[in-house]
């Protein structure tokens, strides 16, 4: 850790070296309170995918910000750290049992924050949302069949489909007035006798859409009519921008639609617990639950359960402060890009998540990314995947701005010429990252 930090420097020192910085608008700092989100927290040297992987993959001497992976840079909620420390004091690590209050904590959290009534008998615990989705896909979708997706969409779903030997059926969303919307006519056209499931991302990763009750009902009606089971990934549900609302699929008025669905959630996004493998799913359909549970292998770590239990028991205050802080980050992004980086379009403010979906078409053209990709493909090994335009933009930003964003090409149909940026970081780090990008673009 010391060696890597010494070679790469601390996040703060690297950022300050990146160039002139632009300070935030007065009053845009985090709301004063119990928790400090403004102080940057150095993650370099901890084998962190978000920060350390770009350093290794792009041979970076310095990094201003890792913004390509969907976890947060803030210190963990103190209640979670306290619970983990207390458990570690007991120095034996035998087989894990799940106490009743673990399930009760999940049920209570959903009831008080979203009005969801989860029946205890139809609540399943799993290692992660991916593991839960895989269990559901194996239950409802025979190998070789298709899974409906509204794209661009979270790239991890494609890995789940590949693991289950399934094919993505991609319905490209519409783009208008800076925001995406589902093309319902195209979505239904793409349902065939070989389509048995749809993965619905709500709120949507990477576009930041919080689907309305009307949107969800229309999706539900199509899937019910065409006998397609809805697998609702609501892992980002706790991050909703000011003036917006998350509507859980399970709260729709049409109970037949709800009975044709399973919801998957976790504390991993809300409290940045990705390393603590623990997630869960629920449904109102006993037959669906029995089928998925038969393919689900619950295999938690003790610390994963302890962390999630503490989050749901005592994490409300921390989350209620971090969400508006991130909302302020969204506001800062919305004001910064038009004024300082006209080659990159941020679109309308995200309704949810801590992600920003950027259109980098102008930047790609300005740096000749298409030509760079063509040249790289001429020299690539036949066994490796083709180099995309997005991959060249990703590399250019890492090399010239010392900022890493996620290549949009990975997010399916509609992802080309886009990048995903995670802004769940201190305002100071965000300011430095955007300033570094703007300085790099000025030289194009």
C-alpha positions as CSV (number, residue, x, y, z in Angstrom):
1,X,0.0,0.0,0.0
2,X,2.8,2.4,0.9
3,X,4.7,1.6,-2.2
4,X,1.8,2.2,-4.5
5,X,0.7,5.4,-2.7
6,X,4.3,6.6,-2.9
7,X,4.4,5.9,-6.6
8,X,1.0,7.4,-7.4
9,X,0.7,10.0,-4.7
10,X,-2.3,10.8,-2.6
11,X,-5.6,11.7,-4.3
12,X,-5.3,15.3,-3.0
13,X,-1.8,15.9,-4.1
14,X,-2.3,14.3,-7.5
15,X,-5.4,16.4,-8.1
16,X,-3.8,19.6,-7.2
17,X,-1.0,18.8,-9.7
18,X,-3.5,18.3,-12.5
19,X,-3.8,22.0,-13.3
20,X,-5.9,25.0,-12.4
21,X,-8.9,24.2,-10.3
22,X,-12.4,25.7,-10.3
23,X,-14.0,26.1,-6.9
24,X,-17.6,25.4,-6.3
25,X,-20.4,28.0,-6.2
26,X,-20.7,29.5,-2.7
27,X,-23.3,27.5,-0.7
28,X,-22.9,24.3,-2.7
29,X,-20.9,22.6,-0.1
30,X,-22.5,19.7,1.8
31,X,-25.1,20.6,4.4
32,X,-23.4,21.0,7.8
33,X,-24.3,18.2,10.1
34,X,-23.2,15.0,11.8
35,X,-21.2,13.6,8.9
36,X,-18.3,14.9,6.8
37,X,-18.6,14.2,3.1
38,X,-16.4,17.1,2.0
39,X,-13.0,15.8,3.2
40,X,-11.5,13.6,0.5
41,X,-10.8,10.0,1.6
42,X,-7.7,8.5,0.0
43,X,-8.5,5.0,-1.4
44,X,-5.3,4.6,-3.4
45,X,-3.2,1.5,-2.5
46,X,-6.1,-0.6,-1.2
47,X,-6.6,-2.6,-4.4
48,X,-9.6,-0.5,-5.1
49,X,-11.1,-1.1,-8.5
50,X,-12.2,2.5,-8.8
51,X,-8.9,4.1,-8.2
52,X,-6.1,1.4,-8.3
53,X,-7.2,-0.4,-11.4
54,X,-6.9,2.6,-13.7
55,X,-3.5,3.3,-12.4
56,X,-2.4,-0.2,-13.3
57,X,-4.4,-0.6,-16.5
58,X,-3.4,2.7,-18.0
59,X,0.1,2.9,-16.4
60,X,-0.8,6.2,-14.8
61,X,1.8,8.0,-12.7
62,X,-0.9,10.2,-11.3
63,X,-4.7,10.1,-10.9
64,X,-7.0,13.0,-10.1
65,X,-10.1,10.9,-9.7
66,X,-11.4,7.4,-10.3
67,X,-15.0,7.8,-11.4
68,X,-15.7,4.6,-13.4
69,X,-17.0,2.2,-10.8
70,X,-20.3,2.5,-9.0
71,X,-19.3,2.8,-5.3
72,X,-18.8,5.8,-3.1
73,X,-15.6,7.4,-1.8
74,X,-17.1,8.5,1.6
75,X,-16.1,7.0,4.9
76,X,-18.6,4.2,5.9
77,X,-21.5,5.1,8.1
78,X,-20.2,5.0,11.7
79,X,-22.9,2.6,12.8
80,X,-21.7,0.0,10.3
81,X,-18.0,0.5,11.3
82,X,-19.0,0.1,14.9
83,X,-20.9,-3.1,14.4
84,X,-18.1,-4.6,12.3
85,X,-15.5,-3.7,14.9
86,X,-17.5,-5.2,17.7
87,X,-17.9,-8.5,15.8
88,X,-14.2,-8.7,14.9
89,X,-13.4,-8.6,18.6
90,X,-14.9,-12.1,18.8
91,X,-12.0,-14.0,17.4
92,X,-13.6,-17.0,15.9
93,X,-15.2,-17.4,12.4
94,X,-17.3,-20.5,12.3
95,X,-20.5,-21.1,10.3
96,X,-23.0,-18.3,10.1
97,X,-26.6,-18.4,11.3
98,X,-29.1,-15.7,10.3
99,X,-30.9,-14.3,13.3
100,X,-34.6,-13.3,12.9
101,X,-33.8,-9.6,13.4
102,X,-31.7,-9.7,10.2
103,X,-34.8,-10.4,8.1
104,X,-36.9,-8.1,10.2
105,X,-34.4,-5.3,9.6
106,X,-34.8,-5.6,5.8
107,X,-38.6,-5.8,6.0
108,X,-38.7,-2.8,8.4
109,X,-36.4,-0.7,6.1
110,X,-38.6,-1.2,3.1
111,X,-41.8,-0.5,5.0
112,X,-40.8,2.7,6.6
113,X,-39.0,4.2,3.6
114,X,-41.1,2.9,0.7
115,X,-44.3,1.5,2.2
116,X,-43.5,-2.0,0.8
117,X,-45.0,-4.9,2.7
118,X,-42.7,-7.9,2.3
119,X,-44.0,-11.2,3.4
120,X,-41.3,-12.9,5.5
121,X,-41.9,-16.3,3.7
122,X,-41.2,-14.7,0.3
123,X,-38.0,-12.9,1.2
124,X,-34.8,-14.6,-0.1
125,X,-31.3,-13.9,1.0
126,X,-28.5,-14.2,-1.6
127,X,-24.8,-13.3,-2.0
128,X,-25.4,-10.4,-4.3
129,X,-28.0,-9.0,-6.7
130,X,-26.1,-10.7,-9.5
131,X,-26.4,-14.0,-7.7
132,X,-30.1,-13.4,-7.2
133,X,-30.6,-12.5,-10.9
134,X,-28.7,-15.6,-12.0
135,X,-31.0,-17.8,-9.9
136,X,-34.1,-16.1,-11.4
137,X,-32.7,-16.4,-15.0
138,X,-32.0,-20.0,-14.5
139,X,-35.5,-20.5,-13.2
140,X,-37.5,-18.8,-16.0
141,X,-35.2,-18.5,-19.1
142,X,-34.0,-21.8,-20.7
143,X,-30.4,-21.7,-22.1
144,X,-30.3,-20.1,-25.5
145,X,-33.4,-18.0,-25.0
146,X,-33.7,-14.2,-24.9
147,X,-33.8,-11.6,-22.1
148,X,-35.5,-8.2,-22.8
149,X,-33.4,-5.1,-21.9
150,X,-34.1,-1.4,-22.4
151,X,-30.8,0.0,-23.4
152,X,-28.3,1.5,-22.7
153,X,-28.3,-0.4,-19.5
154,X,-25.9,-1.6,-16.7
155,X,-23.1,-3.6,-18.3
156,X,-23.1,-6.2,-15.5
157,X,-26.4,-7.7,-16.8
158,X,-24.6,-8.9,-19.9
159,X,-22.2,-10.9,-17.8
160,X,-25.2,-12.5,-16.0
161,X,-26.7,-13.4,-19.3
162,X,-23.5,-14.9,-20.7
163,X,-23.1,-17.0,-17.5
164,X,-26.6,-18.4,-18.0
165,X,-26.1,-18.9,-21.8
166,X,-28.8,-16.4,-22.6
167,X,-29.1,-13.7,-25.4
168,X,-29.8,-10.0,-24.8
169,X,-32.8,-8.7,-26.7
170,X,-32.0,-4.9,-26.7
171,X,-34.7,-2.2,-27.1
172,X,-33.0,1.1,-27.7
173,X,-34.5,3.9,-25.6
174,X,-35.6,7.2,-27.1
175,X,-33.7,10.4,-26.5
176,X,-35.4,13.8,-26.3
177,X,-34.9,17.0,-24.4
178,X,-31.9,15.7,-22.6
179,X,-33.5,12.6,-21.2
180,X,-34.2,9.0,-22.1
181,X,-37.6,7.3,-22.3
182,X,-38.6,3.7,-23.0
183,X,-39.8,3.0,-26.5
184,X,-42.8,0.9,-25.6
185,X,-43.7,0.0,-29.1
186,X,-40.3,-1.3,-29.9
187,X,-40.1,-3.0,-26.5
188,X,-43.2,-5.1,-27.2
189,X,-42.1,-5.8,-30.8
190,X,-39.0,-7.4,-29.5
191,X,-40.9,-9.9,-27.4
192,X,-41.0,-13.3,-29.0
193,X,-41.9,-16.9,-28.0
194,X,-38.3,-17.2,-27.0
195,X,-38.4,-14.2,-24.5
196,X,-39.2,-15.2,-21.0
197,X,-37.7,-12.5,-18.7
198,X,-37.0,-8.8,-18.7
199,X,-34.4,-7.2,-16.5
200,X,-35.8,-3.8,-15.4
201,X,-33.3,-1.3,-13.9
202,X,-35.1,1.1,-11.6
203,X,-33.6,3.7,-11.0
204,X,-31.9,3.2,-14.3
205,X,-28.1,2.6,-14.6
206,X,-26.5,4.4,-16.4
207,X,-29.0,7.0,-17.5
208,X,-30.3,8.0,-14.1
209,X,-34.1,7.6,-14.9
210,X,-36.5,7.1,-12.0
211,X,-39.3,5.4,-13.9
212,X,-42.8,6.8,-13.2
213,X,-45.7,4.8,-12.0
214,X,-47.2,5.1,-15.6
215,X,-43.9,3.9,-17.1
216,X,-43.7,0.9,-14.8
217,X,-47.3,0.0,-15.3
218,X,-46.9,0.0,-19.1
219,X,-43.9,-2.2,-18.9
220,X,-45.7,-4.5,-16.5
221,X,-48.8,-4.7,-18.8
222,X,-46.6,-5.7,-21.8
223,X,-44.7,-8.3,-19.8
224,X,-47.9,-9.7,-18.3
225,X,-49.7,-9.9,-21.6
226,X,-46.7,-11.5,-23.3
227,X,-45.8,-13.9,-20.4
228,X,-42.5,-12.3,-19.6
229,X,-41.4,-12.3,-16.0
230,X,-40.1,-8.9,-14.7
231,X,-36.9,-9.0,-12.7
232,X,-36.7,-5.5,-11.1
233,X,-33.2,-4.5,-10.0
234,X,-33.8,-1.6,-7.6
235,X,-30.4,-1.5,-6.0
236,X,-30.1,2.3,-6.6
237,X,-33.5,3.1,-5.2
238,X,-32.2,5.2,-2.2
239,X,-30.6,7.8,-4.5
240,X,-33.2,10.1,-5.8
241,X,-32.7,13.7,-6.8
242,X,-34.6,16.6,-5.3
243,X,-38.1,16.8,-6.6
244,X,-38.0,13.3,-7.9
245,X,-39.5,10.0,-6.6
246,X,-38.6,6.3,-6.7
247,X,-41.6,4.1,-7.4
248,X,-41.0,0.5,-6.4
249,X,-42.4,-2.0,-9.0
250,X,-43.9,-3.9,-6.1
251,X,-46.2,-1.0,-5.2
252,X,-48.1,-0.8,-8.5
253,X,-51.9,-0.9,-8.2
254,X,-52.3,-3.8,-10.6
255,X,-51.6,-6.9,-8.4
256,X,-51.4,-9.2,-11.4
257,X,-48.5,-7.1,-12.7
258,X,-46.8,-7.2,-9.3
259,X,-47.4,-11.0,-9.0
260,X,-45.5,-11.3,-12.3
261,X,-42.3,-9.8,-10.8
262,X,-39.4,-10.3,-8.5
263,X,-37.5,-7.4,-6.9
264,X,-33.8,-7.5,-6.1
265,X,-32.1,-5.1,-3.7
266,X,-29.1,-4.7,-1.4
267,X,-27.4,-2.2,1.0
268,X,-24.3,-2.3,-1.2
269,X,-25.1,0.9,-3.2
270,X,-26.9,2.8,-0.5
271,X,-24.1,2.3,2.0
272,X,-21.2,1.4,-0.3
273,X,-20.8,-2.1,0.9
274,X,-19.9,-3.8,-2.4
275,X,-17.2,-5.8,-0.7
276,X,-19.6,-7.1,1.9
277,X,-21.5,-9.7,-0.2
278,X,-25.1,-9.6,0.9
279,X,-28.4,-9.0,-1.0
280,X,-32.0,-10.1,-1.1
281,X,-35.0,-10.5,-3.2
282,X,-38.8,-10.7,-2.7
283,X,-42.0,-11.3,-4.5
284,X,-45.7,-11.7,-3.9
285,X,-45.9,-14.8,-6.0
286,X,-45.3,-18.0,-4.0
287,X,-44.6,-20.1,-7.1
288,X,-42.0,-17.6,-8.4
289,X,-40.4,-17.5,-5.0
290,X,-40.2,-21.3,-4.7
291,X,-38.7,-21.6,-8.2
292,X,-36.0,-18.9,-7.7
293,X,-35.2,-20.1,-4.2
294,X,-34.5,-23.6,-5.6
295,X,-31.8,-22.1,-7.7
296,X,-30.5,-19.7,-5.1
297,X,-27.4,-20.7,-3.0
298,X,-27.4,-18.4,0.0
299,X,-23.7,-18.1,0.9
300,X,-23.1,-14.9,2.9
301,X,-20.0,-13.8,4.8
302,X,-20.6,-13.0,8.5
303,X,-19.4,-9.5,8.0
304,X,-21.7,-8.9,5.1
305,X,-24.7,-9.8,7.2
306,X,-23.4,-7.7,10.1
307,X,-22.8,-4.7,7.9
308,X,-26.2,-4.9,6.2
309,X,-28.0,-5.4,9.5
310,X,-26.4,-2.3,11.0
311,X,-27.1,-0.3,7.9
312,X,-30.8,-1.0,8.1
313,X,-31.0,-0.6,11.9
314,X,-29.0,2.6,12.3
315,X,-28.1,4.0,8.9
316,X,-31.0,6.3,8.2
317,X,-29.4,9.5,9.4
318,X,-26.2,8.9,7.4
319,X,-28.1,8.1,4.2
320,X,-30.4,11.0,4.7
321,X,-27.4,13.3,4.6
322,X,-25.4,11.7,1.9
323,X,-28.3,11.7,-0.7
324,X,-28.7,15.6,-0.7
325,X,-25.0,16.0,-0.7
326,X,-24.8,13.9,-3.9
327,X,-27.8,15.9,-5.3
328,X,-25.6,19.0,-4.8
329,X,-22.9,17.2,-6.8
330,X,-25.4,16.7,-9.6
331,X,-26.3,20.4,-9.6
332,X,-22.6,21.3,-9.8
333,X,-22.1,19.0,-12.8
334,X,-25.1,20.5,-14.5
335,X,-23.7,24.0,-14.2
336,X,-20.1,23.1,-15.0
337,X,-20.3,21.2,-18.3
338,X,-22.1,23.7,-20.4
339,X,-19.9,26.5,-19.2
340,X,-16.5,24.7,-19.4
341,X,-16.8,21.6,-21.6
342,X,-19.0,22.2,-24.7
343,X,-17.5,19.1,-26.3
344,X,-19.2,16.9,-23.7
345,X,-22.9,16.9,-23.1
346,X,-24.3,16.0,-19.7
347,X,-28.0,16.0,-20.6
348,X,-30.7,16.8,-18.1
349,X,-30.0,16.3,-14.4
350,X,-30.3,12.6,-13.4
351,X,-33.5,11.8,-11.6
352,X,-31.8,9.2,-9.5
353,X,-28.5,7.3,-8.8
354,X,-25.1,9.0,-8.3
355,X,-24.2,8.5,-12.0
356,X,-24.0,10.9,-14.9
357,X,-24.3,9.6,-18.5
358,X,-22.2,11.8,-20.7
359,X,-22.3,12.2,-24.5
360,X,-18.7,12.4,-25.7
361,X,-19.4,12.4,-29.4
362,X,-17.8,15.9,-29.8
363,X,-14.7,14.9,-27.9
364,X,-14.4,11.6,-29.8
365,X,-14.4,13.5,-33.1
366,X,-12.0,16.2,-31.9
367,X,-9.4,13.7,-30.8
368,X,-9.8,11.3,-33.7
369,X,-11.0,8.5,-31.6
370,X,-12.5,6.6,-34.5
371,X,-9.2,6.7,-36.4
372,X,-7.3,5.7,-33.3
373,X,-9.6,2.7,-32.7
374,X,-9.2,1.6,-36.4
375,X,-5.4,1.7,-36.1
376,X,-5.5,-0.2,-32.8
377,X,-7.7,-2.9,-34.4
378,X,-5.3,-3.3,-37.2
379,X,-2.6,-4.3,-34.8
380,X,-4.7,-6.3,-32.2
381,X,-4.5,-9.9,-31.6
382,X,-7.3,-11.8,-33.3
383,X,-8.2,-13.5,-30.0
384,X,-9.0,-10.1,-28.3
385,X,-12.1,-8.1,-28.5
386,X,-12.2,-5.2,-31.0
387,X,-11.1,-1.8,-29.7
388,X,-14.1,0.7,-29.6
389,X,-14.2,4.4,-30.0
390,X,-15.3,4.6,-26.4
391,X,-12.2,2.7,-25.3
392,X,-10.0,5.3,-27.0
393,X,-11.9,8.2,-25.2
394,X,-11.5,6.4,-21.9
395,X,-7.8,6.1,-22.5
396,X,-7.5,9.7,-23.7
397,X,-9.2,11.0,-20.5
398,X,-7.0,8.8,-18.3
399,X,-3.8,10.0,-20.0
400,X,-4.6,13.7,-20.6
401,X,-6.9,14.5,-17.7
402,X,-5.8,11.8,-15.3
403,X,-9.5,11.0,-14.7
404,X,-11.0,7.6,-15.3
405,X,-14.6,7.2,-16.5
406,X,-16.5,4.1,-17.6
407,X,-16.5,3.3,-21.3
408,X,-20.1,3.6,-22.5
409,X,-19.7,0.9,-25.2
410,X,-20.0,-1.7,-22.4
411,X,-23.6,-0.6,-21.7
412,X,-25.1,-2.2,-24.7
413,X,-27.0,-0.7,-27.6
414,X,-26.9,3.1,-27.5
415,X,-23.7,3.2,-25.4
416,X,-21.3,4.1,-28.1
417,X,-19.9,7.7,-27.8
418,X,-20.9,7.9,-24.2
419,X,-19.1,7.6,-20.8
420,X,-20.5,7.0,-17.4
421,X,-19.2,9.2,-14.5
422,X,-19.7,8.4,-10.8
423,X,-20.0,11.6,-8.7
424,X,-20.4,9.9,-5.3
425,X,-17.3,11.6,-4.0
426,X,-16.3,14.7,-2.1
427,X,-17.2,18.0,-3.7
428,X,-13.5,18.9,-3.7
429,X,-12.6,15.8,-5.6
430,X,-15.4,16.4,-8.1
431,X,-14.3,20.0,-8.7
432,X,-10.7,19.0,-9.2
433,X,-11.7,16.2,-11.6
434,X,-13.9,18.4,-13.8
435,X,-11.4,21.1,-13.8
436,X,-8.7,18.6,-14.9
437,X,-11.0,17.4,-17.7
438,X,-11.7,21.0,-18.8
439,X,-8.0,21.9,-18.9
440,X,-7.3,18.8,-21.0
441,X,-10.1,19.7,-23.5
442,X,-8.8,23.2,-23.9
443,X,-5.7,21.7,-25.5
444,X,-7.7,19.8,-28.1
